[in-house]
Amino acid sequence: MTKAYWIANGEIADAEQYKKYVEANAEAFAAFGARFLVRGGAGDVQEGSFKSRTVVIEFDSYEQALACYNSPTYQKARALRLDVSTINLIIVRGYDGPQPGDRRS
């Protein structure tokens, strides 16, 4: 099964209030098997423009990623960050096909 990812990029206006969102989202993420791959780490923009905080979360499937986002538990947590952050969020399917150098047919 192909994995899926939440990719979020944004700005946090109130770090203390945002901490409440982080605490609240843990329940939904645990229930849907989410794994943080990037969580606000430092980076260097090579092309385009990005906001100061980037998060990448891995799920075992696209269906799990969507179900987590749409769950009442996550939506309750999400409400805590709406007034204190500007976030772009995309949910994407992973890729399991051939890679450069692969000898797969």
VEXROLUM-704918 format. One record per residue (C-alpha): residue number from 0; x, y, z; residue in one letter. Coordinates in steps of 0.5 Angstrom, whole numbers, plus 500, padded with zeros to 3 digits. Layout:
<atoms>
[NUM,[X,Y,Z],'A'] ...
</atoms>
This chain:
<atoms>
[0,[500,500,500],'M'] [1,[503,507,498],'T'] [2,[504,512,504],'K'] [3,[501,519,504],'A'] [4,[503,525,507],'Y'] [5,[501,532,510],'W'] [6,[505,537,508],'I'] [7,[504,544,512],'A'] [8,[508,550,511],'N'] [9,[506,557,515],'G'] [10,[507,562,520],'E'] [11,[505,562,528],'I'] [12,[503,568,531],'A'] [13,[502,566,538],'D'] [14,[507,561,540],'A'] [15,[503,560,547],'E'] [16,[496,558,544],'Q'] [17,[500,554,538],'Y'] [18,[502,549,544],'K'] [19,[495,548,546],'K'] [20,[494,546,538],'Y'] [21,[500,541,539],'V'] [22,[498,538,545],'E'] [23,[491,537,542],'A'] [24,[493,534,536],'N'] [25,[497,528,539],'A'] [26,[491,524,540],'E'] [27,[488,524,533],'A'] [28,[495,523,530],'F'] [29,[496,517,535],'A'] [30,[490,514,533],'A'] [31,[491,514,525],'F'] [32,[498,512,526],'G'] [33,[502,519,524],'A'] [34,[509,520,524],'R'] [35,[513,526,524],'F'] [36,[518,526,519],'L'] [37,[519,534,519],'V'] [38,[517,538,525],'R'] [39,[519,545,524],'G'] [40,[526,544,523],'G'] [41,[531,549,520],'A'] [42,[532,549,512],'G'] [43,[534,554,507],'D'] [44,[530,556,501],'V'] [45,[533,554,495],'Q'] [46,[527,556,490],'E'] [47,[521,560,491],'G'] [48,[518,562,498],'S'] [49,[516,559,504],'F'] [50,[514,561,511],'K'] [51,[518,559,517],'S'] [52,[515,553,520],'R'] [53,[514,546,515],'T'] [54,[512,540,518],'V'] [55,[511,533,514],'V'] [56,[507,528,517],'I'] [57,[507,521,514],'E'] [58,[501,516,514],'F'] [59,[500,509,512],'D'] [60,[495,510,507],'S'] [61,[492,516,503],'Y'] [62,[485,514,506],'E'] [63,[488,514,513],'Q'] [64,[491,521,512],'A'] [65,[484,524,510],'L'] [66,[481,520,515],'A'] [67,[485,524,521],'C'] [68,[484,530,518],'Y'] [69,[477,530,517],'N'] [70,[476,526,524],'S'] [71,[472,530,530],'P'] [72,[478,529,534],'T'] [73,[483,533,529],'Y'] [74,[478,538,527],'Q'] [75,[477,540,535],'K'] [76,[485,541,535],'A'] [77,[485,545,529],'R'] [78,[480,550,531],'A'] [79,[485,552,537],'L'] [80,[490,554,531],'R'] [81,[486,558,526],'L'] [82,[486,564,530],'D'] [83,[494,564,531],'V'] [84,[497,561,525],'S'] [85,[497,562,517],'T'] [86,[498,555,515],'I'] [87,[498,552,508],'N'] [88,[496,544,508],'L'] [89,[496,539,503],'I'] [90,[495,532,503],'I'] [91,[499,528,498],'V'] [92,[499,520,496],'R'] [93,[506,517,496],'G'] [94,[510,514,490],'Y'] [95,[512,507,490],'D'] [96,[514,507,482],'G'] [97,[521,506,479],'P'] [98,[526,511,482],'Q'] [99,[533,513,478],'P'] [100,[537,508,477],'G'] [101,[532,502,479],'D'] [102,[532,496,474],'R'] [103,[525,495,475],'R'] [104,[521,493,469],'S'] 
</atoms>
